[in-house]
Amino acid sequence: MPDVRPLQQISERLAPSPGIGPAGASSWTILNPGRNCWRISQCRRAAVLIDGADYFAAVEAALRQARHSVLIIGWDFDGRIRLRQDVGPEESPPLGPFLRSLVEARSELEIRILVWSTAVVHAPGAPGPLLFGADWQNHPRLRLKLDTQHPIYAAHHQKIVCIDDQVAFAGGMDLTVRRWDTSRHAIDDPHRLDPEGKPYEPVHDITMVVDGEAPRSISALARRRWQVATGEELAPVAKPDADPWPANVIPDFTDTAVAIARTMPAWGADPTVAEAAALTADALQAARQAIYIEAQYMTAPFVGDVLARRLQEANGPEIIVLMTYASRGLAERVVMGKNRDRLIRRLRQADCHDRLRVWYPCAPAPDGGHRQVKIHSKLIIVDDVFLRVGSSNLNNRSIGLDTECDLAIEAQTGTERRSIANLRDRLITEHLDVDPAHLAAAIHDEGGSLIRAVERLNRGARGLRPFEAMTDHGPSRPVLGTRLLDPQGPFEPLWFLRRKRRRRG
């Protein structure tokens, strides 16, 4: 079983900060460096990239501008994918050969790729090139390494791309198979194919791209991760001479501050870092009108604790959660699927004021039925004041076992508040297949109720369907064995971890 002492420390940190309230115009009321984030860094531009087609196209555009350094950190990586699947391979070649062409064209460019070591077993990408290499990797300035520096059963789950320390992407998407999709999520999209030509289900995901000071902080985090994994210390880019911001990306925020929240398991002499989970608890506690969550998994008891308390309040916020419906694999179905349903039932029982909706998005199928749109995003929006995009799932292992990186914005101006509200409306109406202006009008007509507005518009073939756990009768306590299959911390006892000599910064 996992060692309980670091878990007790985590639980203490996950209690929401006292006095948290709605964001003011000139001070942080949710973000708290040292507690729920690592740093708050200024950025010139920030944009939220919705779905794989937009993210992959932006990454490709930024990579074409790289001059000195590309550092990719991932849970998985597959060089066979094409970043723009809706154009021909001449215009958008497979990722591996594309990266090789970049280092061949630019004598100062170095590309490093760091992938979780156990991806060769658990991740969907091809294991052979990760283990044995591929032709495109045969270049001295293009290196792919497997990161073995993690506790047993822990995953390096961060998804980061840093380019010249000037632009950084962080969020829910790896550069791997079965991630590309457009915001239409059409069942019969002819371009949504894996490298073997097989179609896969629609998938929804989110990543953020930033420039300015923020990517230098993210790059420092990525470089340290590379050093721990390989022993090689990388220097920052000294004199960037190009702007790699993707020209096709319109910023959602300008001259804003972005917080970086981490999760890192105890390793060597370093303690657990649980900033991301603390940030989740504090943000949910701060809500006054509405909480909007997109999550692949939502099973962590601490999330249930906070949401249940909010639902019991007489004047608490409305809560909308979108999740993946059908889980894959026995362990995922048993632990994530069943515990998801049990947490939904627990929240439903606490919902004495009818302020909870838990849905899954679906798209119409040619046979007249519907198919799920897989939710792979990890997003929280609180009112119009807080946005969090990252790699952290709302399950136990993302509290203190896996390595995660989330980015967050707490609005300080009216413009930033409008940007957060507009983003929420874009995300919801993507799943409803309506214009965001229709949702804004419906919210007004429904007296400010986000739930009632969504229900008014949720009438089409493409839309949101409720989980059975919102109405059925079943258990609400976690599945027996959850602490073993979805642990909050490393299995190794602390004395064993401290024998390891490598340290993190």
N, C-alpha and C positions, 0 to 999 in steps of 0.2 A: 504494500500500500504506500501511497505518497507520504512523505514526512509531514506531520501536521503542524509543526511550528511555523514554517513560512506561511501556511494557509491561514493561521490565526492572525498573523500580521497583515495579510492581505485583507481579511474580513474587516479588521479595524480601519483600514484605509478606505474601504468601500462604503462606510457610513457617510452619507452626504454631508458636506460642510455645513455648519450651522449658519443661518442667516442668508442663505442663497435666495436671491430674488430675481426679478426681471432685469435685464441689462439696462444700465443707464447710458448717458451719452458720452461720458468721459472716463469711465473706470471699468475694470474687469469685475464682473460679479459671478461669473462661472469659471473662467480660466484662472488657474492658480499655479504658476510655475513652482515645481518642487513637490506638488501634491498630485495634480491631474494633468500636467504637461511638463515636458522637458524644457522647451524654450518657446518664446513668442518672438517671431521674426517678421520684419517688415517685408512686404513684397510689392513690386511695382504692378504686377498683373497676376490674377488668379482666375482660372476657369474650371468649371466642373464639366467633364466630358462624359456624356451619357451614352452608354453602350459601346460595344467593341469596335464597330466600324469607325466611329468618330475618334476613339482613343488610338487605335492602331494607325489611322491616317495621320494623326497629330504626331505620334512617335516617329513615324517614317519621315515626315517633313522636318522634324527637329534633328533627327539623326543625319539627314543630308547636310545640315549646317554645322555638324560637329567638326572641330579642328584639332583638339588636343586630347580629350578624355571622354569616354563613355563607360559608365559603371552601371551594370544591370544586376539587381538583387532580386531573386525570385524563389518562390515555392516550387516552380517548375519552369522549364524552358524547352522549346522545340524549334530548331532551326529550319524545319520543313514548312512552317506556316508562311503564308503571304499576308502582309499587313493590309493590303487593299485587295480583298478577294473579288471585288466587283469590277476590277480592271484586269487586263491581261498580264501575264508574267513578264513580258518585256518592259512594261511600265512599273510593275511592282513585283520584283523577283522574290523567291523564297528568302526568309529572313537570314539564314546562315550565310548563303552566298552574297546577299546584300551587304552584310557587315564586313565580309571579306573584301568586297569591292571598295568599301569606304577606306579601310586601312591601306589598301594598295594605292589608292588615289591620293592619300594625304600622308606624307612622310612623318609628321609629328603626332598623328592620331594613334592612341592606344585604346583598345576595347577590352574590358574585363567583364566576365559573366560569372556570377556566383549563385549556385543552385543548391537547395536543400539536398543533402546526400540521399535521403530515403525517398526522394522523388522517383528514383529508378524503380521503386516498388509500388508506391501509392499514387503517384500523379499520372495524369492521362497521356503525357507526352511520351515519345519513343525513348526507351531506356538506353538503347545501343549507343547512340552518339554521346550521351552523357558519360557512359562507362568507358567506351573505347575510342571516342573521337569520331570526327567526320572530316571529309576532304576540306571543307570550308574552314576548319579550325587550324589548318596547317600554315600558320603565319606567326612569326615571333611577337607581333604586336596585337595578337588576338588570342585571349586566353579564357578558357572555361574551366572552372574549378567546382568541385563538389564540397559543400561545407559539412564537415563531420563534427564540428564543435558544438554539440548540443546534448542535453540529457536524453536518456532512453525514452523513446516514444514522443519526444518533443519535435515540433515542426518549425522550421524557419519559414514563416508565413508572410513575411513582408514582400510587397510588390513595388519595387522602386526602380526608376530609370533616371540617372543623373547625366547631364550633358554639359561638359565644360564648366561645371559648377555654376552655370548661368540659368539653366532650366532644369526642373525636376518634376517627375511624375510620381505620384504615390496614390494608391487606392486598392481596389479589389481585383484588378486584372493582372494575370501573368501573361507573358509572351509565349503562349502555348496553344495547343489545339482546343477546339470547341469553346472558344471565347468570342469569336467574331460574330456579330449580328448587327442589324440596323434597328432603329427604333420602331420600325413597322412590326417586327417580330412575326413576319408572315410564315405560316406553316410550310408553304411550298416555295420558299425563297431558294432559287437555283444556285445561289452563291454560297449558301451556308453549308459548306462541305468540309470535312476534315481532309488532311493531306492524302488520304487513301481514296478520296472521292465519295465517302459515305456521308449522308445527311445526318444532322443532329438537331435536337430540339431547340426552340428559341431560347435565348438566354439574355438576361438583363443585368447590366453591371455599371459601375461608376468609378471614375478616377479623377483626381484633381491634378492640374498642372500649374506651377508657380514659377515666377522669376523674381529677381531682386536679391535681397538678403536671404530669404527663406531657402532657396535651393543650395546656398552655401552651407546652411545648417544641416539640411538633409544629406548633402554630399559628405559632410563630416561624419554623420552617422553611418553612411554606407562604407566610407573608407575604413572606419574602425571595425566594422563587421568583416571587411575583407582582411584586415590585419589579423584579427582573431582567428579567422579560418585558414589563412595561408602563411602568416608570419611576416608578410611583406607590408611595410609602411609606405603609404602613398602620400605624396605631397599635393596640396591644393593646386589648382590651375593658377599660375602666376599672372599671366597677361592674356586674358580672353580677348580675342580680336574679331569676334562675330557675335551676332545676336541670334541664338538658335530658337527663339520663340516661333512656334509654327504659325505661318502667315494666315492659315485658314481658320485659326481659333480666335474668336472674339471673346475678350475677357468678360467675366461676370462681375469681377471686383477689380478696382484699381486703387493703388496706394492704400492697401489694407494690411492688417496684421494677421499672420497665420501661426497657430500654435501647433507644435509637434508633440504628440503623445506616444509613448512607447510601451511595449510589453516585452520583457526579457526574463527568462527563467534564471533561477540561481545557477551559477556556473563558475567553477573555480572559487575564488575568494569573493566573488561579486554576489550581492543579494538579489532577490527578485525585484524587478521594476514593474509596477502595476499601474502606471499613469493612465493608460487608456481605459481600464475598467473604472477607476476613480472618476475619470472625466464623464463616462457614461452615467454613473450614479448621480453626479452633481448636475449634469445637464437635465436629466429626467426630473430631478427634484425642483429645478428652477422653472419648469413650464407653468404657464398661467392659462393659456387658451388651448393649445393643441400640440400634441407630440405625433410626429410622423416618422415611422421606422421602416426601413427596408433591410431585411436580414435573411441570409441563407439559413441560419439557425438561430433560434431564440429559446434557450433551455436553461440558462444560468439562474439559479435561485435568487441571487442578489438583484437581478433585473426584475424578477417576479415580486420581490419584496418591495422595491420602490414603486413599481407600477400598481401593485395592489393597494398600497397606501394612498396613492394619488386617486385611484378610482373610488375609494371610500370617502374621500373628502366631499363635502357638500358643494363646493365651488371649484373642484379640481378641473384639470384639462381633459379635453377629448383625446383619445388615443387611437390611432390607426396604425396597424402593423401589416406589412406585406411580406410574405415568406414563400419559399419554395414549398410546393405541395408534395410531390412524390420524391422520396429519398432513394438513393442508389446504394446497393450493398447491404449485407445483413446487419453489420454493426451500425451503419448510419441509420437504417430503418428502425432498429431496436432502440438505440440510445438517442439519436437526434430526433427521429420522427415521433416516437412514443413520448419522449420527454417534452417535445414541443407541444403535443396534444395535451399532456397533463398540465403544462404551465398555462395553456390557453384556458383549460377548465378552471384552474385556480383563479385566474384573472376574471373569468366570467362570473364566478361565485362572488368575487369582490365588487363587481360592477353594479352597485345598487342604484346608480343614477343613469344607466344606459348611455355610457360614454365610451364604450369599447367596441371596435370592429377589427377582426383579424381576417384578412382576405389573401387569396392567391390570384395572380393575374393569369388570364387565359386568352388564347386566340382561336378564331373559328377554324375548323378543319374541313377538308373537302367532303368528308362523309356526313356533314351536317352537325357533327358534335363539336367539341372543343378540346384543346390540348393546353397543358400548363406552359407558361413562360417561366423558365427557371430563374429564380431570384438568386443572383450571386453577389449582389451589392451589399455593402456594409455601411449604412447611412442612418444618421439621426438628424432630424430637424426639429427644433423646439421653438414654437411660436414663429416670429419673424426675427429672432435674435441670435440663433445658434445653429451652426451647420457643422457636422462631423462626417468626413469621408475617409475611409481607410481600409485596412485589411482585417480588422478585428471583428470576429463573429461574436454573437451574444451567447456563447456557450462557456463551459467551465474552463476548457483548455486555453482559451484566449485571455483568461484572467492572469495566469502566471506560468503557463507551461510553454506555449508557443511564442515565437518572436513576432511582434506586430509593429506596424507604424501607421498612425492615423494623423490626419491634418484637420484642424478645426478653425472656424472663424466665429467670433462673437461680435455681433454688429455694434458699431460705435456711432454710426450716423444713420440718418433716414434713408440715404441711398443704399447703404449696405442692408438695411432691413428690407427694403423693397427687393433687392437682389435675392435675398434668402427666400422671401415669400414667392417671388416669381419662379425660382428654381423648384420649390415644392409643388407649385401648380403645374409646372412643365412635367415633372415626374408623374404626378397623379394622372394628368390628362393623357400622357403617353399610354397608360394602361387602359384608359377609357376611350381612346381614339376620338377625342374631341379637342377643340381649341382651348388653350388656357384661359382665354377671355371668358369663355362660357362658365368655367369653374369660378372665376372671380365674381361674375354676376350672380351665380347660384349661391355663393357664400353670403353675398349681400342680401339676396332675397330670403335666405334662411336665417337671417338675424345673426350672422357670424358663425354659424355652425358648419364646420368642415365636414363632419359626418353626414349631416342632412344634405349638404350640397353634393357630395359624392354619390349618395344614394339616389338623388334626383337624376344625375347624369348616367348612372350605371345601368343602362337599359339596352345596350347594343350587344351584338354577337361577340365583340371583343370587349372584355371588361374584367370585373373582379368578382370572384366567387368566395363564399364563406367556407371556412374549415368546418368539418363536421363537429369538431370539439366545441364549437360555439353553441351547439344545441344538444349534443348527446349527453349521456350519463356514463361516466367512467371515472377511473382513479385520477387524482390530482397530485399525488406524491411522486417524486422521481423514481424511475425504474431501479430495481435492485441491481447493484453492480455498477451504477453510474460513476461512483468515485474511482472505480478501476478503469472503465472504458472512456470516461471523459473527465480526467483528473484536473484539478486546479494548479498542480505544481509537479515538480520532478519526482520520480519514484526513488531516485538515489537518496540515501540519508546524507545529511549535511557533511558529516565527516568524510564521506567519499568525494563529494563535490569539491571540498576544500583541498583535496590532493591534487587537483588539476591546477596547473600553474599559469595558464594564460588568463589575462585579465582584460576586462572591457573598460572603455573610457566613459 
